[in-house]
């Protein structure tokens, strides 16, 4: 039985559903490791994100060799660990800080429509976990003391962001089911405290 979804799909589009993202547990990248090196992650443990985890999914339509349209982000929350059934799109809110910078913030209480993409086109997908607030202008986020982030990493074959052709999954009438590469931690999960000496 096809999972719920695939209804009211716009003409020429495909509803895209993703498996619950995964990451390499307790691993941080090694500085200076060359692109597409696979040995560092060989045999390392992979775990699915837990229920309640939030992510930003970034997607960009491919327009030519190594050329893409501007990336768009869509927030999701993990509601169960059941593959292709556990990841749900949610809403965003905007706010402006004291420096007049506009930020995007995930709103897990708001439900959003599924992701619809152009059929038979190629997109690049990347995941950020957890869903830190993003600057609206360039989709960047701040890393400060005690904060960490996991995402796809181009230095390893196992974690590089994927180019994927949007096609209907076999046996499905309106949905494309996609499994993304695992993420890897990009920062040290440590907290520094600075105290005045005696």
Secondary structure, DSSP 8 states (H G I E B T S, - for coil): ---S--TT--TTEEEEEE---EEEEEEE--TT--TT--GGGTT--EEE--TT-EEEEEEEEEEETTEE---EEEEEEE--SSTTTSEEEEEEEEEE-TTS-EEEEEEEEEE---EEEETT-EEEEEEEES---EETTT------TT---EE--TTSTTTS-EEEE----TT-SSEEEE----EEE-S-----------
